Structure formats: structure tokens, C-alpha cells
Amino acid sequence: MYRAKTEFERLGARIVLITFGHPYWARAWREETGVDFPILLDEERKTYRAYGLERSASRTYSPRTLWFYVKKVLRGESLRPAKGDPLQLGGDFVIAPDGRIALAHPSREPVDRPSVAELLAAIRHPPP
């Protein structure tokens, strides 16, 4: 998604990250990744509950998620230890300018995310 940042900006989209983590870990993640999107902290997870984002041990450690990490290790990438609550699932949402949800994608497991093309399509063609 970060590589497509200019396309999101060209379309007038604003990307905001929401995390329940401690401010220290949000800053550390930003420094580590170089991602400069605004980060909002929701330590009480009110936004997570409002958007129906669940916690799940079985889906967090699903075969698909474990395979994702095995492939990273096989490519020689280092794994970062989980910080906060690794069982909390995230999601991706596109909110249209009128406040309606143009795309709702609550993750079924940590590696379940819409493609950049899907996000851009929701921005370009929000539902009527």
C-alpha cells in the first residue's frame, strides 16, 4: 500500500492507521517501517468494537498465517516479536467523503487484507 501512496493522494484519499498499542510501540513501528501515515491510538479499542473487529486465537495462528511467517523466514527476513495483543484482528475500511463505508474488510486472520487494487477501486467508485 505504501508504494501506491501517490495514487491514493492523487484521488484525494487520506490513509489513517488506528492501533490499540501503546504510543511507544506506535513510534517504534513508524521508525522501523518508515511509514508516515497518521496513527491514531485507540487503547480502549472502541473503534475496533464499533467496526466489529474480533479477537481470535484460532484465526490468529491459522495455517495460512503460519505459512506466511514460514515463507518470511525462508526468504531470510527477520520476524518481529508481537507487541500488545497478538490475538486482536484488524481490518481495512474505506470511508467515502459523505461518511458512508465504501469498503469494509474485517480481517478473518492477520494476513487477510484487501489488495491495493480493491482499496483504490472503492475510492474511485464508492457505492451510490
N, C-alpha and C positions, 0 to 999 in steps of 0.2 A: 504494500500500500504506500509505503514511504516514497518509493520510486515514482509513483503516479501522483505525487503531491501537486505538481504543477497543473495537472489536468483537473484535479479537484478544485484547486484555486481558480482556474480559468472558468469553471462552472459556477463559481461563487459559493462553493461549499466550504463549511468550516468543520474541521475534524477536532473533536474533543475526546480525550480519554478520561474515563472515570474508573477509579480504583478505590478499593476499601482499605488499602495498605496505609502504613504509617508514612508521613511526609518524608522521612529519611530514605525509605526504600524507593519512593517515587523519584526522588532526586538522584539516587544511585542508579536506578534503571535508566533515567534520562541521560545521565553522563555516560553510562555503559553503551547505550544504543545510539546516542546522538540524535534521537527523535526529538523534535522541538514542538510537537503539538501541545496545546494546553492540557494540563492534567488537573482534574477536579478530584478532590478527596471525599469519599463517602464512607467514612469509618463505621457508621452505623448501618450501612448497606440499605438505606431507604430506597435508593434508586434501583438497586438490584431486585428488591422485593416488588417495587412498583412495575418493573418490566418482566417479572416472572422468572428471574434468573435463579436457578436452583443450585443446591449443593448435592454432590453425589460421589461417594467413594467408588462405586462400581463403574460409573461412567468416566470418572477421572482417570482410573487405571485400566481402561478398556484395552483390548488387544491393539486397536488402531492407534491409540495414544502411545502405548509402549513401543510399537513398531516405529512410530515417528522418532522416538528418542534413540532406539537402537540404530536407525539409519544415521542420525546425527553423530553418534559415537563412531560408527563405521567410516564416516567421512572425516574423522579426526577432529570434530568440533567438540568443544568442552560444554558440559552441562552445568547450568547454574542451579544451586540448591534452591528449593522452593522457599519463599518467604511469605509469611502471612498464612492464609488458609488455602492450601492446595486443592481442597475439595470444592471451592466456590467456582462455579462455571460462569463464564462471561457471555457476551453476546455482541452483536453489531446491529445498530439501528440507524436508519436514515430518517431524519425528521424534515418534512417539507417546510417551506417558508411560512405556510399557513398554520403550522403546528401539528399537522396530521402525520402519522407514522407512514412513511413511504416504503419502508422495508423494515421488517422485524425478523431478526435471526438469533433467537436464544440458542446458544451452543448446547448440543447434546453431549459433547465431550470437549476437552480443551483444544483439540486440533480441528474442530468443526467450525469453520469460518466461511463466510461467503467470499467469492472471488472479488478481486478489484473490479472486474467487468460487471459483476452483479451490482456492486455498490454504485458504480458510475451510471449504470442503466436506471437504477432507482432515482438517482439525482436528475438525470436527463429526462426521464419520463415518469414523474410521480403519478400515482393513481388519481383519477378525477374526483 
